Amino acid sequence: MPEATRQGLILEVAGDRYGIRQLRCIPVLIENEQPQVAEGEAARRIMRLLRTASQGL
């Protein structure tokens, strides 16, 4: 399976009755069909991809 199909993000959202208060992107790798929180260089690579894909939005 290509690496690009084994990486992604979990979006954690905290809010209250006034709306969204905090957003957090957690980089993940899919290993053995289970998401694992990415660490180190793998996490940095996923976050760089997110920044690149989000430019101009």
PDB file of N, CA, C and O in Angstrom:
ATOM      1  N   MET A   1       0.846  -1.178   0.000  1.00  0.00           N
ATOM      2  CA  MET A   1       0.000   0.000   0.000  1.00  0.00           C
ATOM      3  C   MET A   1       0.895   1.246   0.000  1.00  0.00           C
ATOM      4  O   MET A   1       1.803   1.335   0.826  1.00  0.00           O
ATOM      5  N   PRO A   2       0.668   2.200  -0.892  1.00  0.00           N
ATOM      6  CA  PRO A   2       1.483   3.415  -0.926  1.00  0.00           C
ATOM      7  C   PRO A   2       1.387   4.201   0.386  1.00  0.00           C
ATOM      8  O   PRO A   2       0.337   4.232   1.029  1.00  0.00           O
ATOM      9  N   GLU A   3       2.493   4.829   0.768  1.00  0.00           N
ATOM     10  CA  GLU A   3       2.519   5.573   2.022  1.00  0.00           C
ATOM     11  C   GLU A   3       1.451   6.661   2.068  1.00  0.00           C
ATOM     12  O   GLU A   3       0.866   6.911   3.121  1.00  0.00           O
ATOM     13  N   ALA A   4       1.194   7.305   0.938  1.00  0.00           N
ATOM     14  CA  ALA A   4       0.198   8.399   0.915  1.00  0.00           C
ATOM     15  C   ALA A   4      -1.188   7.925   1.340  1.00  0.00           C
ATOM     16  O   ALA A   4      -1.985   8.720   1.838  1.00  0.00           O
ATOM     17  N   THR A   5      -1.483   6.652   1.153  1.00  0.00           N
ATOM     18  CA  THR A   5      -2.793   6.147   1.552  1.00  0.00           C
ATOM     19  C   THR A   5      -2.792   5.634   2.994  1.00  0.00           C
ATOM     20  O   THR A   5      -3.821   5.187   3.498  1.00  0.00           O
ATOM     21  N   ARG A   6      -1.637   5.701   3.650  1.00  0.00           N
ATOM     22  CA  ARG A   6      -1.541   5.243   5.028  1.00  0.00           C
ATOM     23  C   ARG A   6      -1.291   6.386   5.999  1.00  0.00           C
ATOM     24  O   ARG A   6      -0.888   6.152   7.138  1.00  0.00           O
ATOM     25  N   GLN A   7      -1.524   7.605   5.569  1.00  0.00           N
ATOM     26  CA  GLN A   7      -1.322   8.740   6.462  1.00  0.00           C
ATOM     27  C   GLN A   7      -2.541   9.645   6.434  1.00  0.00           C
ATOM     28  O   GLN A   7      -3.276   9.692   5.447  1.00  0.00           O
ATOM     29  N   GLY A   8      -2.744  10.357   7.523  1.00  0.00           N
ATOM     30  CA  GLY A   8      -3.901  11.236   7.588  1.00  0.00           C
ATOM     31  C   GLY A   8      -3.873  12.077   8.850  1.00  0.00           C
ATOM     32  O   GLY A   8      -2.838  12.228   9.498  1.00  0.00           O
ATOM     33  N   LEU A   9      -5.018  12.612   9.179  1.00  0.00           N
ATOM     34  CA  LEU A   9      -5.148  13.493  10.335  1.00  0.00           C
ATOM     35  C   LEU A   9      -6.412  13.163  11.111  1.00  0.00           C
ATOM     36  O   LEU A   9      -7.420  12.736  10.548  1.00  0.00           O
ATOM     37  N   ILE A  10      -6.330  13.370  12.400  1.00  0.00           N
ATOM     38  CA  ILE A  10      -7.519  13.396  13.245  1.00  0.00           C
ATOM     39  C   ILE A  10      -7.716  14.860  13.605  1.00  0.00           C
ATOM     40  O   ILE A  10      -6.784  15.513  14.075  1.00  0.00           O
ATOM     41  N   LEU A  11      -8.890  15.370  13.394  1.00  0.00           N
ATOM     42  CA  LEU A  11      -9.200  16.750  13.756  1.00  0.00           C
ATOM     43  C   LEU A  11      -9.912  16.735  15.104  1.00  0.00           C
ATOM     44  O   LEU A  11     -11.014  16.199  15.228  1.00  0.00           O
ATOM     45  N   GLU A  12      -9.280  17.323  16.105  1.00  0.00           N
ATOM     46  CA  GLU A  12      -9.859  17.414  17.439  1.00  0.00           C
ATOM     47  C   GLU A  12     -10.430  18.824  17.601  1.00  0.00           C
ATOM     48  O   GLU A  12      -9.723  19.813  17.408  1.00  0.00           O
ATOM     49  N   VAL A  13     -11.698  18.908  17.952  1.00  0.00           N
ATOM     50  CA  VAL A  13     -12.383  20.195  18.068  1.00  0.00           C
ATOM     51  C   VAL A  13     -12.957  20.334  19.475  1.00  0.00           C
ATOM     52  O   VAL A  13     -13.632  19.440  19.984  1.00  0.00           O
ATOM     53  N   ALA A  14     -12.667  21.480  20.087  1.00  0.00           N
ATOM     54  CA  ALA A  14     -13.245  21.779  21.397  1.00  0.00           C
ATOM     55  C   ALA A  14     -14.126  23.011  21.240  1.00  0.00           C
ATOM     56  O   ALA A  14     -13.739  23.994  20.607  1.00  0.00           O
ATOM     57  N   GLY A  15     -15.297  22.939  21.817  1.00  0.00           N
ATOM     58  CA  GLY A  15     -16.207  24.069  21.701  1.00  0.00           C
ATOM     59  C   GLY A  15     -17.144  24.156  22.890  1.00  0.00           C
ATOM     60  O   GLY A  15     -17.170  23.293  23.767  1.00  0.00           O
ATOM     61  N   ASP A  16     -17.894  25.212  22.881  1.00  0.00           N
ATOM     62  CA  ASP A  16     -18.911  25.411  23.903  1.00  0.00           C
ATOM     63  C   ASP A  16     -20.118  26.057  23.241  1.00  0.00           C
ATOM     64  O   ASP A  16     -20.199  26.096  22.013  1.00  0.00           O
ATOM     65  N   ARG A  17     -21.027  26.547  24.007  1.00  0.00           N
ATOM     66  CA  ARG A  17     -22.253  27.094  23.419  1.00  0.00           C
ATOM     67  C   ARG A  17     -22.007  28.343  22.586  1.00  0.00           C
ATOM     68  O   ARG A  17     -22.893  28.770  21.845  1.00  0.00           O
ATOM     69  N   TYR A  18     -20.816  28.941  22.693  1.00  0.00           N
ATOM     70  CA  TYR A  18     -20.472  30.130  21.901  1.00  0.00           C
ATOM     71  C   TYR A  18     -19.778  29.772  20.586  1.00  0.00           C
ATOM     72  O   TYR A  18     -19.570  30.640  19.738  1.00  0.00           O
ATOM     73  N   GLY A  19     -19.424  28.509  20.416  1.00  0.00           N
ATOM     74  CA  GLY A  19     -18.800  28.095  19.174  1.00  0.00           C
ATOM     75  C   GLY A  19     -17.514  27.321  19.400  1.00  0.00           C
ATOM     76  O   GLY A  19     -17.245  26.838  20.500  1.00  0.00           O
ATOM     77  N   ILE A  20     -16.728  27.211  18.342  1.00  0.00           N
ATOM     78  CA  ILE A  20     -15.462  26.477  18.386  1.00  0.00           C
ATOM     79  C   ILE A  20     -14.433  27.311  19.139  1.00  0.00           C
ATOM     80  O   ILE A  20     -14.250  28.495  18.857  1.00  0.00           O
ATOM     81  N   ARG A  21     -13.773  26.685  20.087  1.00  0.00           N
ATOM     82  CA  ARG A  21     -12.755  27.367  20.893  1.00  0.00           C
ATOM     83  C   ARG A  21     -11.346  26.929  20.551  1.00  0.00           C
ATOM     84  O   ARG A  21     -10.400  27.694  20.737  1.00  0.00           O
ATOM     85  N   GLN A  22     -11.188  25.707  20.054  1.00  0.00           N
ATOM     86  CA  GLN A  22      -9.855  25.197  19.760  1.00  0.00           C
ATOM     87  C   GLN A  22      -9.936  24.108  18.698  1.00  0.00           C
ATOM     88  O   GLN A  22     -10.846  23.279  18.709  1.00  0.00           O
ATOM     89  N   LEU A  23      -8.978  24.122  17.785  1.00  0.00           N
ATOM     90  CA  LEU A  23      -8.820  23.071  16.776  1.00  0.00           C
ATOM     91  C   LEU A  23      -7.421  22.505  16.920  1.00  0.00           C
ATOM     92  O   LEU A  23      -6.469  23.239  17.184  1.00  0.00           O
ATOM     93  N   ARG A  24      -7.301  21.208  16.747  1.00  0.00           N
ATOM     94  CA  ARG A  24      -5.986  20.571  16.817  1.00  0.00           C
ATOM     95  C   ARG A  24      -5.935  19.468  15.774  1.00  0.00           C
ATOM     96  O   ARG A  24      -6.837  18.632  15.708  1.00  0.00           O
ATOM     97  N   CYS A  25      -4.883  19.459  14.958  1.00  0.00           N
ATOM     98  CA  CYS A  25      -4.666  18.410  13.968  1.00  0.00           C
ATOM     99  C   CYS A  25      -3.658  17.414  14.530  1.00  0.00           C
ATOM    100  O   CYS A  25      -2.561  17.792  14.941  1.00  0.00           O
ATOM    101  N   ILE A  26      -4.034  16.158  14.545  1.00  0.00           N
ATOM    102  CA  ILE A  26      -3.169  15.110  15.059  1.00  0.00           C
ATOM    103  C   ILE A  26      -2.785  14.214  13.880  1.00  0.00           C
ATOM    104  O   ILE A  26      -3.643  13.537  13.314  1.00  0.00           O
ATOM    105  N   PRO A  27      -1.494  14.204  13.504  1.00  0.00           N
ATOM    106  CA  PRO A  27      -1.077  13.374  12.377  1.00  0.00           C
ATOM    107  C   PRO A  27      -1.111  11.890  12.751  1.00  0.00           C
ATOM    108  O   PRO A  27      -0.706  11.509  13.850  1.00  0.00           O
ATOM    109  N   VAL A  28      -1.595  11.065  11.831  1.00  0.00           N
ATOM    110  CA  VAL A  28      -1.681   9.627  12.079  1.00  0.00           C
ATOM    111  C   VAL A  28      -1.134   8.835  10.894  1.00  0.00           C
ATOM    112  O   VAL A  28      -1.157   9.287   9.749  1.00  0.00           O
ATOM    113  N   LEU A  29      -0.648   7.651  11.206  1.00  0.00           N
ATOM    114  CA  LEU A  29      -0.259   6.660  10.204  1.00  0.00           C
ATOM    115  C   LEU A  29      -1.152   5.449  10.399  1.00  0.00           C
ATOM    116  O   LEU A  29      -1.477   5.089  11.530  1.00  0.00           O
ATOM    117  N   ILE A  30      -1.552   4.816   9.300  1.00  0.00           N
ATOM    118  CA  ILE A  30      -2.360   3.605   9.367  1.00  0.00           C
ATOM    119  C   ILE A  30      -1.402   2.424   9.252  1.00  0.00           C
ATOM    120  O   ILE A  30      -0.723   2.256   8.239  1.00  0.00           O
ATOM    121  N   GLU A  31      -1.359   1.615  10.294  1.00  0.00           N
ATOM    122  CA  GLU A  31      -0.514   0.421  10.311  1.00  0.00           C
ATOM    123  C   GLU A  31      -1.368  -0.764  10.720  1.00  0.00           C
ATOM    124  O   GLU A  31      -2.057  -0.724  11.740  1.00  0.00           O
ATOM    125  N   ASN A  32      -1.319  -1.815   9.920  1.00  0.00           N
ATOM    126  CA  ASN A  32      -2.140  -2.997  10.173  1.00  0.00           C
ATOM    127  C   ASN A  32      -3.609  -2.622  10.349  1.00  0.00           C
ATOM    128  O   ASN A  32      -4.293  -3.123  11.242  1.00  0.00           O
ATOM    129  N   GLU A  33      -4.077  -1.732   9.480  1.00  0.00           N
ATOM    130  CA  GLU A  33      -5.463  -1.270   9.438  1.00  0.00           C
ATOM    131  C   GLU A  33      -5.902  -0.541  10.706  1.00  0.00           C
ATOM    132  O   GLU A  33      -7.099  -0.439  10.973  1.00  0.00           O
ATOM    133  N   GLN A  34      -4.950  -0.035  11.488  1.00  0.00           N
ATOM    134  CA  GLN A  34      -5.253   0.696  12.711  1.00  0.00           C
ATOM    135  C   GLN A  34      -4.531   2.040  12.698  1.00  0.00           C
ATOM    136  O   GLN A  34      -3.336   2.084  12.408  1.00  0.00           O
ATOM    137  N   PRO A  35      -5.225   3.142  13.005  1.00  0.00           N
ATOM    138  CA  PRO A  35      -4.536   4.438  13.075  1.00  0.00           C
ATOM    139  C   PRO A  35      -3.645   4.504  14.312  1.00  0.00           C
ATOM    140  O   PRO A  35      -4.034   4.097  15.407  1.00  0.00           O
ATOM    141  N   GLN A  36      -2.436   5.031  14.105  1.00  0.00           N
ATOM    142  CA  GLN A  36      -1.477   5.240  15.189  1.00  0.00           C
ATOM    143  C   GLN A  36      -1.043   6.692  15.120  1.00  0.00           C
ATOM    144  O   GLN A  36      -0.815   7.209  14.027  1.00  0.00           O
ATOM    145  N   VAL A  37      -0.922   7.362  16.253  1.00  0.00           N
ATOM    146  CA  VAL A  37      -0.446   8.741  16.253  1.00  0.00           C
ATOM    147  C   VAL A  37       0.981   8.743  15.708  1.00  0.00           C
ATOM    148  O   VAL A  37       1.850   8.026  16.203  1.00  0.00           O
ATOM    149  N   ALA A  38       1.204   9.556  14.684  1.00  0.00           N
ATOM    150  CA  ALA A  38       2.532   9.655  14.073  1.00  0.00           C
ATOM    151  C   ALA A  38       3.449  10.472  14.976  1.00  0.00           C
ATOM    152  O   ALA A  38       3.010  11.400  15.656  1.00  0.00           O
ATOM    153  N   GLU A  39       4.721  10.112  14.971  1.00  0.00           N
ATOM    154  CA  GLU A  39       5.713  10.820  15.772  1.00  0.00           C
ATOM    155  C   GLU A  39       6.934  11.125  14.917  1.00  0.00           C
ATOM    156  O   GLU A  39       7.108  10.564  13.834  1.00  0.00           O
ATOM    157  N   GLY A  40       7.768  12.015  15.416  1.00  0.00           N
ATOM    158  CA  GLY A  40       9.042  12.299  14.775  1.00  0.00           C
ATOM    159  C   GLY A  40       8.906  12.797  13.354  1.00  0.00           C
ATOM    160  O   GLY A  40       8.048  13.623  13.043  1.00  0.00           O
ATOM    161  N   GLU A  41       9.777  12.274  12.489  1.00  0.00           N
ATOM    162  CA  GLU A  41       9.817  12.724  11.092  1.00  0.00           C
ATOM    163  C   GLU A  41       8.523  12.408  10.357  1.00  0.00           C
ATOM    164  O   GLU A  41       8.095  13.191   9.509  1.00  0.00           O
ATOM    165  N   ALA A  42       7.899  11.293  10.657  1.00  0.00           N
ATOM    166  CA  ALA A  42       6.626  10.955   9.996  1.00  0.00           C
ATOM    167  C   ALA A  42       5.573  12.011  10.310  1.00  0.00           C
ATOM    168  O   ALA A  42       4.840  12.427   9.413  1.00  0.00           O
ATOM    169  N   ALA A  43       5.482  12.452  11.557  1.00  0.00           N
ATOM    170  CA  ALA A  43       4.513  13.488  11.938  1.00  0.00           C
ATOM    171  C   ALA A  43       4.844  14.808  11.251  1.00  0.00           C
ATOM    172  O   ALA A  43       3.949  15.495  10.759  1.00  0.00           O
ATOM    173  N   ARG A  44       6.121  15.161  11.217  1.00  0.00           N
ATOM    174  CA  ARG A  44       6.511  16.417  10.554  1.00  0.00           C
ATOM    175  C   ARG A  44       6.185  16.379   9.061  1.00  0.00           C
ATOM    176  O   ARG A  44       5.758  17.386   8.497  1.00  0.00           O
ATOM    177  N   ARG A  45       6.381  15.235   8.422  1.00  0.00           N
ATOM    178  CA  ARG A  45       6.091  15.106   6.986  1.00  0.00           C
ATOM    179  C   ARG A  45       4.593  15.285   6.730  1.00  0.00           C
ATOM    180  O   ARG A  45       4.209  15.967   5.780  1.00  0.00           O
ATOM    181  N   ILE A  46       3.757  14.689   7.551  1.00  0.00           N
ATOM    182  CA  ILE A  46       2.304  14.823   7.384  1.00  0.00           C
ATOM    183  C   ILE A  46       1.871  16.272   7.594  1.00  0.00           C
ATOM    184  O   ILE A  46       1.037  16.779   6.844  1.00  0.00           O
ATOM    185  N   MET A  47       2.421  16.939   8.595  1.00  0.00           N
ATOM    186  CA  MET A  47       2.059  18.333   8.862  1.00  0.00           C
ATOM    187  C   MET A  47       2.556  19.261   7.749  1.00  0.00           C
ATOM    188  O   MET A  47       1.880  20.235   7.417  1.00  0.00           O
ATOM    189  N   ARG A  48       3.719  18.976   7.173  1.00  0.00           N
ATOM    190  CA  ARG A  48       4.198  19.769   6.026  1.00  0.00           C
ATOM    191  C   ARG A  48       3.250  19.621   4.843  1.00  0.00           C
ATOM    192  O   ARG A  48       2.953  20.595   4.151  1.00  0.00           O
ATOM    193  N   LEU A  49       2.780  18.410   4.616  1.00  0.00           N
ATOM    194  CA  LEU A  49       1.828  18.165   3.530  1.00  0.00           C
ATOM    195  C   LEU A  49       0.541  18.950   3.763  1.00  0.00           C
ATOM    196  O   LEU A  49      -0.012  19.520   2.823  1.00  0.00           O
ATOM    197  N   LEU A  50       0.063  18.987   4.998  1.00  0.00           N
ATOM    198  CA  LEU A  50      -1.132  19.758   5.332  1.00  0.00           C
ATOM    199  C   LEU A  50      -0.912  21.241   5.061  1.00  0.00           C
ATOM    200  O   LEU A  50      -1.768  21.897   4.467  1.00  0.00           O
ATOM    201  N   ARG A  51       0.225  21.770   5.491  1.00  0.00           N
ATOM    202  CA  ARG A  51       0.517  23.207   5.245  1.00  0.00           C
ATOM    203  C   ARG A  51       0.575  23.498   3.755  1.00  0.00           C
ATOM    204  O   ARG A  51       0.034  24.507   3.304  1.00  0.00           O
ATOM    205  N   THR A  52       1.218  22.637   2.989  1.00  0.00           N
ATOM    206  CA  THR A  52       1.332  22.840   1.547  1.00  0.00           C
ATOM    207  C   THR A  52      -0.054  22.800   0.888  1.00  0.00           C
ATOM    208  O   THR A  52      -0.379  23.651   0.059  1.00  0.00           O
ATOM    209  N   ALA A  53      -0.861  21.811   1.261  1.00  0.00           N
ATOM    210  CA  ALA A  53      -2.193  21.677   0.671  1.00  0.00           C
ATOM    211  C   ALA A  53      -3.124  22.809   1.084  1.00  0.00           C
ATOM    212  O   ALA A  53      -4.081  23.106   0.369  1.00  0.00           O
ATOM    213  N   SER A  54      -2.862  23.450   2.226  1.00  0.00           N
ATOM    214  CA  SER A  54      -3.744  24.500   2.755  1.00  0.00           C
ATOM    215  C   SER A  54      -3.363  25.902   2.307  1.00  0.00           C
ATOM    216  O   SER A  54      -4.117  26.848   2.536  1.00  0.00           O
ATOM    217  N   GLN A  55      -2.218  26.049   1.680  1.00  0.00           N
ATOM    218  CA  GLN A  55      -1.810  27.396   1.269  1.00  0.00           C
ATOM    219  C   GLN A  55      -2.853  27.997   0.337  1.00  0.00           C
ATOM    220  O   GLN A  55      -3.359  27.340  -0.573  1.00  0.00           O
ATOM    221  N   GLY A  56      -3.151  29.242   0.586  1.00  0.00           N
ATOM    222  CA  GLY A  56      -4.093  29.942  -0.261  1.00  0.00           C
ATOM    223  C   GLY A  56      -5.554  29.789   0.180  1.00  0.00           C
ATOM    224  O   GLY A  56      -6.447  30.375  -0.433  1.00  0.00           O
ATOM    225  N   LEU A  57      -5.797  29.029   1.206  1.00  0.00           N
ATOM    226  CA  LEU A  57      -7.181  28.873   1.681  1.00  0.00           C
ATOM    227  C   LEU A  57      -7.510  29.926   2.691  1.00  0.00           C
ATOM    228  O   LEU A  57      -8.628  29.960   3.206  1.00  0.00           O
TER     229      LEU A  57
END
